[in-house]
């Protein structure tokens, strides 16, 4: 019983994801698929346009057999910790043989040797990163330049730098680093991303667009405008969620609770939250009175500098909204790894995997969150409740769905 792992957000699941899914099964030769899915809040610090349950349903409708939630402690993090948490979950299942991810090049020829060098983050690498940060670079750029120099491939420094400045290559590199650090038997595979760049805001192909472009169409136009780029099952799920008042969710949906927290917190209070670094607590308090409108989008724009990327600031606001402390998200805490395998949904094939995982999994398999206690799980449940409270039509049962409803069981 072979299984390929996918690390996904599906915000929302589009035709490009269907292509990735089919190619992953093809090149891995796997019978089953296991998807590690981010929960309510995503890696770049933004909320999912629909809930984790709706996105898990999309994955199952596409053909995934088992959907496991990536804890929010790892889901809303820079590439290093996001990749480590997700890879650790795949490894912990004991049933996943390979991990397939998309890259701009579709090859591991450069990423694999680079990952072997960077898996052991030397003091010299950290020194180089710090040097470039002090030059005014943001962290992704500083890491890319330091990694290129540390690799020491004569005459290839610029090529390595170019590769690391592409988002899918960066994430793929960190998947490889994570697997090496874990000593995992999971085999890495990659396919080329086609027809759409990660950040493309406008479709350039008749049927495939980036998730960014699809969300833009959904939010600025309507479902029919996004329809050419979405499979039928995604269209149906999004239509249902929007009609029943569970979407669309954007940063604007959290304006009230976030601004209330910012307005009633001292700089000292704010400094306790994860990603509030280097005096950002004071910058937050300085820019608030000058906002033209009390909107999250305006706040992000006012906070942005050359040093701080939009993504870094979004993640910071997410951690403030969810009251994630520096201690909870410290490097030692994250390095300990996820504490459980939380099942969001499964098919009949997934049921077989779950039976096997009872013998092979190195972490507890959680089907009923109410029967298990863990600090990371408590953060997940809080994040889900806060997310559901921001629905256009909020209901208490949705805020506590993790406790009240069993995982999705998908028949095909």
MOJO-V372565 format. One record per pair of residues at least 4 apart in sequence whose ideal C-beta (glycine too) atoms are under 7 Angstrom apart, sorted by the first residue. I is the first residue (numbers start at 1). J is the second residue. D is the distance in Angstrom with one decimal. If there is no record, write none. Layout:
i | j | d
I | J | D
I | J | D
This chain:
i | j | d
1 | 31 | 6.1
1 | 32 | 6.7
1 | 95 | 6.9
1 | 352 | 6.8
1 | 356 | 6.4
2 | 29 | 6.7
2 | 30 | 4.5
2 | 31 | 5.3
2 | 97 | 5.0
3 | 30 | 5.4
3 | 32 | 4.2
3 | 33 | 6.5
3 | 34 | 5.3
3 | 95 | 5.2
3 | 96 | 5.0
3 | 97 | 6.1
3 | 353 | 6.4
4 | 24 | 5.2
4 | 25 | 6.3
4 | 28 | 4.0
4 | 30 | 3.9
4 | 33 | 5.5
4 | 97 | 6.9
4 | 98 | 4.9
4 | 100 | 5.5
5 | 34 | 5.0
5 | 36 | 6.7
5 | 90 | 4.0
5 | 96 | 4.3
5 | 98 | 6.8
5 | 99 | 4.6
5 | 186 | 6.7
6 | 21 | 7.0
6 | 24 | 6.1
6 | 33 | 6.2
6 | 35 | 4.8
6 | 100 | 6.4
7 | 36 | 4.8
7 | 86 | 4.3
7 | 101 | 6.4
8 | 35 | 5.4
8 | 36 | 7.0
8 | 37 | 5.6
8 | 59 | 6.9
9 | 38 | 4.7
9 | 42 | 5.1
9 | 43 | 6.8
10 | 17 | 6.2
10 | 37 | 6.6
10 | 55 | 4.5
10 | 58 | 5.5
10 | 59 | 6.0
11 | 42 | 6.0
11 | 48 | 5.2
11 | 49 | 5.8
11 | 55 | 6.9
11 | 211 | 5.3
11 | 215 | 7.0
12 | 49 | 6.0
12 | 50 | 6.6
12 | 55 | 6.8
12 | 58 | 6.6
12 | 211 | 6.9
12 | 214 | 6.5
12 | 230 | 6.9
12 | 234 | 5.5
12 | 238 | 6.1
13 | 17 | 4.9
13 | 55 | 6.7
13 | 58 | 4.0
13 | 59 | 6.6
13 | 62 | 6.4
13 | 234 | 5.0
14 | 209 | 6.6
14 | 211 | 6.2
14 | 214 | 5.3
14 | 229 | 5.2
14 | 230 | 5.4
14 | 234 | 6.8
15 | 19 | 6.6
15 | 207 | 5.2
15 | 208 | 5.1
15 | 229 | 5.6
15 | 230 | 6.7
15 | 231 | 6.3
16 | 20 | 6.5
16 | 196 | 6.1
16 | 208 | 4.8
17 | 21 | 6.2
18 | 22 | 6.5
18 | 62 | 6.1
18 | 231 | 5.7
19 | 23 | 6.2
19 | 194 | 6.6
20 | 24 | 6.0
20 | 102 | 5.6
20 | 191 | 6.4
21 | 25 | 6.8
21 | 62 | 5.7
21 | 63 | 6.3
22 | 26 | 6.3
23 | 27 | 6.1
23 | 191 | 4.6
24 | 28 | 5.9
24 | 100 | 3.7
25 | 30 | 5.8
25 | 33 | 6.6
27 | 100 | 6.8
27 | 189 | 5.6
27 | 191 | 6.8
28 | 98 | 4.6
28 | 100 | 5.9
28 | 189 | 6.0
30 | 97 | 6.6
30 | 98 | 6.7
32 | 65 | 4.4
32 | 349 | 5.1
32 | 353 | 5.8
33 | 63 | 6.8
33 | 64 | 4.9
33 | 65 | 5.4
34 | 65 | 6.8
34 | 66 | 4.7
34 | 68 | 6.6
34 | 90 | 6.7
34 | 93 | 6.2
34 | 96 | 5.3
34 | 353 | 6.8
35 | 59 | 4.9
35 | 64 | 4.6
35 | 67 | 4.9
36 | 68 | 5.4
36 | 70 | 5.2
36 | 86 | 4.6
36 | 89 | 5.3
36 | 90 | 6.2
37 | 52 | 6.5
37 | 55 | 6.3
37 | 56 | 5.8
37 | 59 | 6.4
37 | 67 | 5.3
37 | 69 | 6.0
37 | 70 | 6.4
37 | 344 | 6.4
38 | 42 | 5.0
38 | 43 | 6.5
38 | 70 | 5.1
38 | 75 | 4.1
39 | 52 | 4.6
39 | 69 | 5.2
39 | 70 | 6.6
39 | 72 | 5.4
39 | 75 | 5.7
39 | 380 | 6.0
39 | 383 | 6.1
39 | 384 | 6.7
40 | 47 | 6.2
40 | 48 | 5.9
40 | 51 | 6.7
40 | 52 | 5.6
40 | 383 | 5.1
40 | 384 | 5.6
40 | 387 | 3.6
41 | 47 | 5.6
41 | 72 | 6.0
41 | 75 | 6.3
41 | 76 | 5.0
41 | 318 | 5.2
41 | 383 | 6.1
42 | 46 | 5.5
42 | 48 | 6.1
42 | 75 | 6.5
43 | 75 | 6.4
43 | 76 | 6.7
43 | 77 | 7.0
43 | 82 | 4.9
44 | 311 | 4.7
44 | 314 | 6.1
45 | 76 | 6.0
45 | 311 | 5.9
45 | 314 | 2.9
45 | 315 | 3.5
45 | 317 | 6.8
45 | 318 | 4.9
46 | 251 | 6.3
46 | 314 | 5.7
47 | 249 | 4.9
47 | 250 | 6.9
47 | 251 | 6.8
47 | 253 | 6.9
47 | 387 | 6.3
48 | 52 | 6.5
48 | 55 | 6.1
48 | 249 | 6.6
49 | 215 | 5.6
49 | 218 | 6.7
49 | 247 | 6.0
49 | 248 | 5.0
49 | 249 | 5.9
50 | 54 | 4.1
50 | 55 | 6.3
50 | 238 | 6.3
50 | 241 | 4.6
50 | 246 | 6.6
50 | 247 | 4.4
50 | 249 | 6.9
51 | 55 | 7.0
51 | 246 | 6.2
51 | 387 | 6.8
52 | 56 | 6.0
52 | 69 | 6.5
52 | 344 | 6.5
53 | 57 | 6.5
53 | 344 | 6.8
53 | 401 | 6.7
53 | 408 | 6.7
54 | 58 | 6.8
54 | 237 | 5.4
54 | 241 | 5.1
55 | 59 | 6.8
56 | 60 | 6.5
56 | 67 | 4.4
56 | 344 | 4.1
56 | 345 | 4.6
56 | 408 | 5.9
57 | 61 | 6.2
57 | 237 | 5.7
57 | 345 | 6.7
57 | 408 | 5.7
58 | 62 | 6.5
58 | 233 | 6.5
58 | 234 | 5.3
58 | 237 | 5.7
59 | 64 | 4.2
59 | 67 | 5.1
60 | 64 | 5.5
60 | 67 | 6.4
60 | 345 | 5.2
60 | 347 | 5.8
60 | 408 | 6.3
60 | 410 | 3.8
61 | 233 | 3.8
61 | 410 | 6.9
62 | 231 | 7.0
62 | 233 | 7.0
65 | 346 | 6.5
65 | 347 | 4.9
65 | 349 | 3.9
65 | 350 | 4.0
65 | 353 | 6.0
66 | 346 | 4.9
66 | 350 | 3.8
66 | 353 | 5.1
66 | 354 | 6.9
67 | 344 | 4.5
67 | 345 | 4.6
68 | 89 | 5.9
68 | 341 | 5.4
68 | 342 | 6.3
68 | 343 | 6.1
68 | 344 | 6.7
69 | 342 | 4.4
69 | 344 | 5.2
69 | 380 | 6.7
70 | 74 | 5.6
70 | 75 | 4.7
70 | 85 | 5.9
70 | 86 | 5.4
70 | 89 | 6.7
71 | 75 | 6.6
71 | 85 | 6.5
71 | 338 | 5.5
71 | 376 | 4.6
71 | 379 | 7.0
71 | 380 | 5.5
72 | 76 | 5.9
72 | 379 | 5.3
72 | 380 | 5.4
72 | 383 | 4.5
73 | 329 | 6.4
73 | 334 | 6.7
73 | 376 | 5.0
73 | 379 | 5.9
74 | 81 | 5.7
74 | 82 | 5.8
74 | 85 | 2.6
74 | 86 | 6.7
74 | 334 | 7.0
74 | 338 | 6.7
75 | 82 | 6.8
76 | 315 | 5.5
76 | 318 | 5.1
76 | 319 | 6.8
77 | 81 | 3.8
77 | 82 | 4.8
78 | 82 | 6.8
78 | 139 | 6.9
79 | 83 | 5.7
79 | 170 | 5.4
79 | 171 | 5.1
79 | 174 | 4.5
80 | 84 | 6.3
80 | 174 | 5.3
81 | 85 | 6.2
81 | 334 | 5.1
82 | 86 | 6.4
83 | 87 | 5.8
83 | 171 | 6.3
83 | 174 | 3.6
83 | 175 | 4.8
83 | 178 | 4.8
84 | 88 | 6.0
84 | 178 | 4.4
85 | 89 | 6.7
85 | 338 | 5.5
86 | 90 | 6.8
87 | 91 | 6.2
87 | 99 | 6.9
87 | 175 | 5.7
87 | 178 | 3.8
87 | 179 | 5.5
87 | 182 | 6.3
87 | 184 | 6.8
88 | 92 | 6.1
88 | 178 | 7.0
88 | 182 | 6.1
88 | 337 | 4.7
88 | 338 | 5.6
89 | 338 | 5.5
89 | 341 | 6.2
90 | 96 | 4.6
90 | 99 | 5.9
90 | 186 | 5.8
91 | 182 | 5.3
91 | 184 | 4.3
91 | 186 | 5.6
92 | 341 | 6.2
92 | 361 | 6.0
92 | 362 | 4.7
92 | 363 | 4.4
93 | 341 | 6.5
93 | 357 | 5.6
93 | 360 | 7.0
93 | 361 | 5.7
94 | 357 | 6.3
94 | 360 | 2.7
94 | 361 | 5.2
94 | 362 | 6.4
95 | 353 | 5.4
95 | 356 | 5.3
95 | 357 | 5.7
95 | 360 | 5.7
96 | 186 | 5.7
97 | 186 | 6.8
97 | 187 | 6.3
98 | 186 | 6.2
98 | 187 | 4.3
98 | 189 | 5.4
99 | 175 | 6.3
99 | 186 | 5.3
99 | 188 | 5.5
99 | 189 | 6.9
100 | 189 | 4.3
100 | 190 | 6.8
100 | 191 | 6.6
101 | 172 | 5.3
101 | 175 | 5.8
101 | 190 | 5.7
102 | 168 | 5.5
102 | 190 | 6.8
102 | 191 | 5.7
102 | 193 | 4.5
103 | 168 | 4.8
103 | 169 | 5.4
103 | 172 | 4.8
103 | 190 | 4.8
103 | 192 | 6.7
103 | 193 | 6.7
104 | 166 | 4.7
104 | 168 | 5.4
104 | 169 | 5.7
104 | 193 | 5.8
105 | 169 | 7.0
105 | 192 | 6.5
106 | 190 | 6.0
106 | 191 | 5.6
106 | 192 | 2.8
107 | 190 | 6.8
108 | 112 | 4.6
108 | 188 | 6.4
108 | 190 | 5.7
110 | 114 | 6.0
110 | 160 | 6.9
110 | 163 | 5.9
111 | 115 | 6.0
111 | 169 | 6.7
111 | 172 | 5.7
111 | 173 | 5.2
111 | 176 | 5.8
112 | 116 | 6.9
112 | 176 | 6.2
113 | 117 | 6.9
114 | 118 | 6.1
114 | 151 | 5.6
114 | 160 | 6.7
114 | 173 | 6.3
115 | 119 | 6.0
115 | 173 | 5.8
115 | 176 | 3.6
115 | 177 | 4.9
115 | 180 | 6.0
116 | 180 | 6.7
117 | 150 | 6.5
117 | 151 | 5.4
118 | 147 | 5.8
118 | 150 | 6.9
118 | 177 | 5.7
119 | 177 | 4.9
119 | 180 | 4.3
119 | 181 | 5.6
121 | 125 | 5.3
121 | 126 | 6.3
123 | 127 | 6.2
124 | 128 | 6.5
124 | 150 | 6.7
125 | 129 | 6.5
125 | 146 | 5.7
125 | 150 | 4.8
126 | 130 | 6.3
127 | 131 | 6.4
128 | 132 | 6.6
128 | 146 | 3.6
128 | 149 | 5.9
128 | 150 | 6.5
129 | 133 | 6.3
129 | 142 | 5.1
129 | 143 | 5.7
129 | 146 | 4.5
130 | 134 | 6.4
131 | 135 | 6.8
132 | 137 | 4.6
132 | 142 | 3.6
132 | 145 | 5.3
132 | 146 | 6.0
133 | 137 | 6.1
133 | 139 | 6.8
133 | 142 | 4.9
136 | 306 | 5.9
136 | 307 | 6.1
137 | 141 | 4.3
137 | 142 | 4.3
138 | 142 | 6.9
138 | 307 | 5.9
138 | 308 | 6.6
138 | 309 | 4.8
138 | 312 | 6.9
139 | 143 | 6.0
139 | 312 | 7.0
140 | 144 | 6.3
140 | 309 | 6.8
141 | 145 | 6.4
142 | 146 | 6.2
143 | 147 | 5.9
144 | 148 | 6.4
144 | 161 | 5.8
144 | 164 | 3.8
144 | 165 | 5.3
145 | 149 | 6.6
145 | 161 | 6.2
146 | 150 | 6.1
147 | 151 | 6.4
147 | 164 | 5.8
148 | 157 | 5.0
148 | 160 | 4.1
148 | 161 | 4.2
148 | 164 | 6.5
149 | 157 | 6.6
151 | 160 | 5.5
153 | 160 | 6.5
156 | 160 | 5.6
157 | 161 | 6.2
158 | 162 | 6.3
159 | 163 | 6.5
160 | 164 | 6.3
161 | 165 | 6.4
163 | 169 | 4.9
164 | 169 | 6.3
164 | 170 | 5.7
164 | 173 | 6.9
166 | 170 | 6.8
167 | 171 | 6.4
167 | 198 | 4.5
168 | 172 | 6.0
168 | 193 | 5.8
168 | 198 | 6.1
169 | 173 | 6.2
170 | 174 | 6.7
171 | 175 | 6.6
172 | 176 | 6.6
172 | 190 | 6.2
173 | 177 | 6.3
174 | 178 | 6.1
175 | 179 | 6.5
175 | 188 | 6.5
176 | 180 | 6.5
176 | 188 | 5.7
177 | 181 | 6.3
178 | 182 | 6.1
179 | 184 | 4.4
179 | 186 | 5.8
179 | 188 | 6.2
194 | 208 | 6.5
195 | 204 | 6.8
195 | 205 | 3.9
195 | 208 | 4.1
196 | 200 | 5.1
196 | 204 | 6.7
196 | 205 | 6.5
196 | 208 | 5.5
196 | 209 | 5.3
196 | 210 | 4.3
196 | 213 | 6.9
197 | 210 | 6.4
198 | 210 | 6.3
199 | 212 | 5.9
200 | 204 | 6.7
200 | 210 | 4.5
200 | 212 | 6.4
200 | 213 | 5.5
201 | 212 | 5.7
201 | 213 | 5.6
201 | 216 | 5.7
202 | 213 | 5.8
203 | 209 | 3.7
203 | 213 | 5.2
203 | 229 | 6.3
205 | 209 | 6.8
206 | 228 | 6.6
207 | 228 | 6.0
207 | 229 | 6.4
208 | 229 | 6.5
209 | 213 | 4.1
209 | 214 | 5.5
209 | 229 | 4.3
211 | 215 | 6.2
212 | 216 | 6.5
213 | 217 | 6.5
214 | 218 | 6.4
214 | 226 | 5.1
214 | 229 | 5.4
214 | 230 | 6.8
215 | 219 | 6.0
216 | 220 | 5.7
217 | 221 | 5.2
217 | 225 | 4.4
217 | 226 | 4.1
218 | 223 | 6.5
218 | 226 | 5.0
218 | 248 | 6.3
219 | 248 | 6.1
219 | 250 | 6.7
221 | 225 | 3.6
223 | 227 | 6.4
223 | 235 | 6.6
223 | 238 | 6.3
223 | 239 | 5.9
226 | 230 | 5.8
227 | 235 | 5.9
230 | 234 | 4.4
230 | 235 | 5.1
232 | 236 | 6.4
233 | 237 | 6.4
234 | 238 | 6.1
235 | 239 | 6.1
236 | 240 | 6.4
237 | 241 | 6.3
238 | 242 | 6.1
239 | 243 | 6.1
240 | 244 | 6.0
241 | 246 | 4.5
241 | 247 | 4.4
242 | 247 | 5.1
242 | 248 | 6.4
245 | 391 | 5.8
245 | 392 | 4.7
245 | 393 | 2.4
246 | 391 | 5.1
246 | 398 | 6.9
249 | 253 | 4.9
249 | 387 | 6.9
249 | 390 | 6.0
251 | 296 | 4.2
251 | 297 | 6.5
252 | 295 | 6.5
252 | 296 | 6.1
253 | 390 | 4.0
254 | 258 | 4.9
254 | 296 | 6.7
254 | 321 | 5.9
254 | 390 | 5.4
255 | 259 | 5.9
255 | 294 | 6.9
255 | 295 | 6.1
255 | 296 | 5.5
256 | 260 | 6.2
257 | 261 | 6.4
257 | 321 | 6.6
258 | 262 | 6.4
258 | 296 | 6.3
258 | 317 | 6.3
258 | 321 | 5.0
259 | 263 | 5.9
259 | 294 | 5.7
260 | 264 | 6.2
261 | 265 | 5.9
261 | 320 | 6.3
261 | 321 | 6.8
262 | 284 | 6.2
262 | 288 | 6.4
265 | 269 | 3.9
265 | 270 | 5.1
267 | 271 | 6.2
267 | 281 | 4.2
267 | 282 | 5.4
267 | 285 | 5.8
270 | 276 | 5.3
270 | 281 | 3.9
270 | 284 | 6.0
270 | 320 | 6.8
271 | 276 | 5.6
271 | 281 | 4.4
272 | 325 | 5.5
272 | 326 | 6.4
273 | 319 | 5.3
273 | 320 | 4.9
273 | 323 | 6.8
273 | 324 | 6.3
273 | 325 | 6.3
274 | 319 | 4.2
274 | 324 | 4.6
274 | 325 | 6.4
274 | 326 | 5.3
274 | 329 | 4.0
275 | 312 | 7.0
275 | 315 | 5.4
275 | 316 | 3.9
275 | 319 | 5.1
276 | 280 | 5.1
276 | 281 | 5.3
276 | 316 | 5.9
276 | 320 | 7.0
279 | 283 | 6.3
280 | 284 | 6.1
280 | 316 | 6.6
281 | 285 | 7.0
282 | 286 | 6.2
283 | 287 | 6.3
283 | 303 | 6.3
284 | 288 | 6.7
287 | 291 | 6.9
287 | 299 | 6.9
287 | 302 | 4.2
287 | 303 | 6.0
290 | 302 | 6.7
291 | 298 | 5.0
291 | 299 | 6.2
291 | 302 | 6.3
292 | 298 | 6.0
293 | 298 | 5.5
295 | 299 | 7.0
296 | 300 | 6.3
296 | 317 | 7.0
297 | 301 | 6.5
298 | 302 | 6.2
299 | 303 | 6.3
300 | 304 | 6.5
300 | 310 | 6.3
300 | 313 | 5.5
300 | 314 | 6.6
303 | 308 | 6.8
303 | 313 | 5.1
304 | 308 | 6.3
304 | 310 | 6.1
304 | 313 | 6.4
308 | 312 | 5.0
308 | 313 | 5.5
310 | 314 | 6.3
311 | 315 | 6.4
312 | 316 | 6.5
313 | 317 | 6.5
314 | 318 | 6.4
315 | 319 | 6.4
316 | 320 | 6.4
317 | 321 | 6.2
318 | 322 | 6.3
319 | 324 | 4.1
321 | 386 | 6.9
322 | 382 | 6.4
322 | 383 | 5.6
322 | 386 | 6.3
324 | 328 | 5.6
324 | 329 | 5.5
324 | 379 | 6.9
326 | 330 | 6.2
328 | 333 | 6.3
329 | 333 | 6.6
329 | 334 | 6.6
331 | 335 | 5.9
332 | 336 | 7.0
338 | 363 | 6.7
338 | 376 | 6.5
339 | 363 | 6.7
339 | 374 | 4.5
339 | 376 | 5.3
340 | 363 | 5.4
340 | 364 | 4.8
340 | 366 | 4.9
340 | 372 | 6.5
340 | 374 | 5.7
340 | 377 | 6.3
341 | 361 | 6.1
341 | 363 | 5.2
341 | 364 | 7.0
341 | 365 | 4.8
341 | 366 | 6.5
342 | 366 | 4.7
342 | 369 | 6.9
342 | 377 | 7.0
342 | 380 | 6.9
343 | 365 | 6.6
343 | 366 | 6.5
343 | 367 | 5.2
343 | 407 | 4.8
344 | 407 | 5.8
344 | 408 | 6.6
345 | 407 | 5.0
345 | 408 | 3.2
345 | 410 | 6.2
346 | 350 | 2.9
346 | 351 | 5.8
346 | 354 | 6.2
346 | 407 | 6.3
346 | 409 | 6.6
347 | 410 | 4.8
347 | 412 | 5.9
348 | 411 | 6.9
349 | 353 | 6.7
350 | 354 | 6.3
351 | 355 | 6.7
352 | 356 | 6.6
353 | 357 | 6.1
354 | 365 | 6.7
356 | 360 | 5.8
357 | 361 | 4.3
357 | 365 | 5.5
358 | 365 | 7.0
361 | 365 | 5.5
364 | 372 | 6.5
366 | 372 | 5.0
367 | 407 | 6.0
369 | 377 | 6.1
369 | 381 | 6.3
369 | 402 | 5.0
369 | 403 | 6.4
370 | 403 | 4.9
372 | 377 | 6.3
375 | 379 | 6.8
376 | 380 | 6.6
377 | 381 | 6.4
378 | 382 | 6.4
379 | 383 | 6.2
380 | 384 | 6.4
381 | 385 | 6.4
381 | 402 | 5.2
382 | 386 | 6.2
383 | 387 | 6.2
384 | 388 | 6.3
384 | 401 | 7.0
384 | 402 | 5.4
385 | 389 | 6.3
385 | 399 | 4.4
385 | 400 | 6.7
388 | 394 | 6.4
388 | 398 | 4.1
388 | 399 | 4.4
388 | 401 | 7.0
389 | 394 | 5.4
389 | 399 | 5.7
391 | 398 | 6.4
394 | 398 | 6.8
396 | 400 | 6.5
397 | 401 | 6.6
397 | 404 | 6.2
400 | 404 | 5.4
401 | 405 | 5.2
